[in-house]
Amino acid sequence: MIKTNYENGHFAETIALWFLRFCGYHLVKRNFVVKRGTGAGEIDLIMTKGRKIIFFEVKKRKTYNLAAEAITIKNQMRVVKSSAVFLQQFPKYASYQVQYDAILFSSYHFFPRHIQNAWRVM
């Protein structure tokens, strides 16, 4: 049975979620979506660890490098804009340190690759 891109993505997000929980992260929100026309989009996972709030982009491709390349500047900016909306809607996280991480999956490996501080906002 062939899986759709949505099913593959959802499966990768689920594995990423369990991997991160095992590493001590706590789920705040999964698939946070900002309405269309804002220049924002969806954040795959929002988690905390200590006083950090981390916005995760999850990508699955044939190789880790292709997954990393799929997180374009445009994609990063959408996540940043969405994270700003999230922080406005949930001010209790305003004092947290913000971080943007990536979880990469390869078709050849079961375990994800976690890239901390995958990009930064200037």
WOQUI-V964975 format. One record per pair of residues at least 12 apart in sequence whose ideal C-beta (glycine too) atoms are under 8 Angstrom apart, sorted by the first residue. I is the first residue (numbers start at 0). J is the second residue. Records with the same first field share a line. If there is no record, write none. Layout:
# WOQUI-V964975
I->J / J
This chain:
# WOQUI-V964975
7->59
8->57 / 59
11->57 / 58 / 59 / 102 / 104 / 111
12->29 / 30 / 43 / 44 / 57
14->104 / 111
15->43 / 44 / 55 / 57 / 102 / 104 / 111
16->29 / 44
18->102 / 110 / 111 / 113
19->44 / 46 / 55 / 102 / 113
22->113
23->48
24->46 / 47 / 48 / 53
25->46 / 47 / 48
26->44 / 45 / 46
27->45 / 46 / 47 / 52 / 89 / 92
28->42 / 44 / 45 / 85
29->43 / 44 / 45
30->42 / 43
31->45 / 81 / 85
32->81
33->80 / 81 / 84
37->80 / 84
38->76 / 77 / 80
39->77 / 80 / 81 / 83 / 84
40->74 / 77 / 78 / 80 / 81
41->77 / 81
42->54 / 55 / 56 / 78 / 81 / 82 / 85
43->55 / 56 / 57 / 102
44->57 / 102
45->82 / 85
47->92 / 95
50->94 / 95 / 96
51->95 / 96 / 97 / 98
52->86 / 92 / 95 / 96 / 97 / 98
53->97 / 98 / 99 / 100
54->78 / 81 / 82 / 85 / 97 / 98 / 99 / 100
55->100 / 101 / 102
56->70 / 74 / 75 / 78 / 99 / 100 / 101 / 102 / 117
57->101 / 102 / 104
58->70 / 101 / 102 / 103 / 104
59->103 / 104 / 105 / 106
60->103 / 104 / 105 / 106
61->105 / 106 / 107
62->105 / 106 / 107
63->103 / 104 / 105 / 108 / 112
66->103 / 104 / 105 / 112
67->101 / 103 / 114
70->101 / 117 / 118
75->99 / 118
78->99
79->99 / 120
82->97 / 99
97->120
98->115 / 116
99->116 / 117 / 118 / 119 / 120
100->113 / 114 / 115 / 116 / 117
101->113 / 114 / 117
102->114
